[in-house]
Amino acid sequence: MKRQKDRPDPATRLRDQIPEAGFPRGVGVASVTTFVLLLMITAFTALYLSTAGPLSLLRTDPGGQVPDEVTAGRRHATTALAQALATSATSAAGDLRVAMDSGVFDDTGDNAVLARLGETYPDWRGIAVFDPAAKKVVATHGEPVAVENLRDVDITNLTVRPIARPGDSPLVLTALPLTGARAGRLLVVSTPLRGISAELGKGIVRQIRLVTPDGAVLSSSGAEVPGTDSVSQDLLGRAAAAAAAGESGVLTGDAATDPAKPGQQVAPVVAYAPITSDGTAGSLGLAAVTLSRFPVEPVPLRWPGLIPAAALLVLAVAGFVLLRGAVVNPILRLRADALAVAAGSLDEPVRQSRIREVNRLTRAVERYRSKLARRRPRDKVKPMLSAQLVVAMVTIALLGWSVAVAATLGRQHATVSPTVLSEYGGRVTHAAETLRRSLAQGLGDLRSVARLGATVPPDRLDGMLGRLAENESRFRSVYVADAEGAVLHQEGRESLRDPGKLPDGWGIRQHNTSGRVPVVYAFAHLPDSGKVLVGEYDIPRMASVLDPAGGRVRVVDEGKRTIADTQGYLAFSELTDAVLVKNIATAQSGEEARESTDSSLVVASRLAAEGSVAALKWVVVADQPIGSLGVADNTVRSGARVAALLAAVVALMLFAWHLLVVVLPLRRVAESAVPIAKGVGMGAVVYPQRQDEIGTIASCVEICRQALTDGKTRLGEVRRPVGAATDETKLIQRIEAEPVRERPRRPELAGRGRSRR
């Protein structure tokens, strides 16, 4: 009795003989896997699609903060300031190299040499000839030069050293060892470090510090930071230490009440960047540290992803229940009934299904049972749905959710605060000022070379042009032209300017308004020679100066034609965007042009109102897409697009997985099982093509086919045919043995046989 209880029933024993693989096979794996993925997307939608971010649930401080775009902008602006300071600090070094090639030091009198240099380079504050061995100044011109900062310093090549001045902007000492009769002496030039006052004049930066490699403050410009402001002092100290190590970045402090506006909360923002330059020696390895204060903006705590997440959760649960109830469970019931019939349990009828693909097989298996049991089959049940239709309905519902989220949250416009627009406008203005200064310095260098080269031999003038083209990357070509504009001698690349008479005097001009490349040049007449010194500006180098502003920055002329662009463009292409054109017109009139649209920030600034650059009548216009800003609404929009894309991918995966793993294999088994139930194709072997529930059903169909052909003794065991599933199978009829009959003998052989015996 105990052995009979422990013995499994025939259906269980047959099921153990038929192998079924695990994940990822199985008719229920697809629905479970997609359900779990949809739950993960639901959690992502609910938590990530918020203006405060998913970590806001862990924060206890509901206060505001400085927008991320503002802090990132201060980092870019400080990096641009460091580059401008490096260019300003090394400008005199390039001029000295050109002056060395001019032969100006061939004059025997030191005072005469210094006087001529001072006349050629009016930006130099003071010039001195210093004897390091005697530790005294041999000759001087202009303001006194602080040569005591160079004592006990071994100078063997061109050296640049910034020095501080109490209460004033720093100076830069540029020392050049002299040769020939003045060997052992130094020519020391004192120039101002430009760019600090212009940055402070915008009103955004409160203080600028220059930090030495050992972390000491070389100079400090702007408003003083009170000693009681421990937050700002700590940020400045940390920034100075990081900048001294050659790093760049930005630090933000805690908000506090603004002394100027008691009702407003402001936070200190400290940005730092190294000041580096190649080709010179000395302690130029400074770092720029800027301190700014920006209003703190409250972070709007909104969770727009909760409703879409709830809708997706409902769809995920409903789809899972529908797939399990309409597809998976009917197949599992069919598998259990098919195992029972194939095992020889013919008393219970096969449960019918309303799903078309399953219904065909349940009717076929029921016919097998009725034939084997010699009973009447159960009444037919009319199918109502198709498994493929159910899967398609769930897929369409999920795709509809994806489209709805992408069309609503994925396309919403971000709100930009006035602080972000003001900070971006300041960066564009700084970039325009840097470009104006670069153009003006290029013209100044040409005029200086023209003064020095007026009386030098042609070979030395050629050397000066070569040195100018080598040192000044802003020029693509430098050449001397005659009175008719024909090129006499050229350094650098080939000239693009068409031959023609050049204007009188000196200045900067735009040569063409159409063509392949814009041609912009500076010119200066050589005194008493009838020749003109011309330098053509490098347009890509001009565009690179505008890169720190961010976004797409363009330079347009008076006719709104594009001269330079930080992104790809067609030369002289006319701007047609209404917003850009309006802001350009506003900037040309001298007014401030800043505007925030639904899709971008637009800032326009006139390049120059006076001076030599003003003759170009250029406008710098910048367009920053709001989608690239780090504002909260952009995070929601990006997250909504990601969630919509993930849900669409899961929906398509759900449809393809069910179609390839469940629906189509089920139909293939039905195509083999239905003819057998009708008594057609009894010799065709049904091969299980998959090791899952559907493969088990196919094995049961094959067992029933064998039982219908050979008798019920075939039930309850698996007989696997030999060969491939593509081989043709033929049913061989049973051969019955016939009785052996004795062959009759001929009469003439009968007697012969007896005689032999």
Buried (B, 14 or more C-beta within 10 A) or exposed (E): EEEEEEEEEBBEBBBEEBEBEEEEBBBBBBBBBBBEBBBEBBBBBBBBBBBBBBEBEEEEEEEBBBBBBBBBBBBBBBBBBBBBBBBBBBBBBBBBBBBBBBBBBEEEEBEEBBBBBBEBBEBBBBBBBBBBEEEEBBBBBBEEBBBEBBEEEEBEEBBBBBBBEEEEBBBBBBBBBBEEEBEEBBBBBBBBBBBBEBBBEBEBBBBBBBBBBEBEBBBBBBEEBEEEBEBBBBBBBBBBBBBBEEEBBBBBBEBBEBEEEEEEBBBBBBBBBBBEBEEBBBBBBBBBBBBBBBBBBEBEEBBBBBBBBEBBBEBBBEBBEBBBEBBBBBBBBBBBBBBBBBBBBBEEBBBBBEBBBBBBBBBBBBBBBBBBBEEEBBEEBEBEBBBBEBBBBBBEBBBBBBBBBBEBBBEBEBBBBEBBBBBBBBBBBBBBBBBBBBBBBBBBBBBBBBBBBBBBEEEBBBBBBBBBBBBBEBBBBBBBBBEEBEBEBBBBEEBBBEEEEBEEEBBBBBBBEEEEEBBBBBBBBBEEBEBBBBBBBBBEBBBEBBEBBBBBBBBBBEEBBBBBBBEEBEBBEEBEEEBBBBBBBBBBEEEEBBBBEEEBBBBBBBBBEEEBBBEBBBBBBBBBEBBEBEBBBBBBBBBBBBBBBBBBBBBBBBBEBBBEBBBEBBBBBBEBBBBBBEEEBEEBBBBBEBBBBBBBBBBBBBBBBBBBEEEEEBBBBBEEEEEEEEEEEEEEEEEEEEEEEEEEEEEEEEEEEEEEE
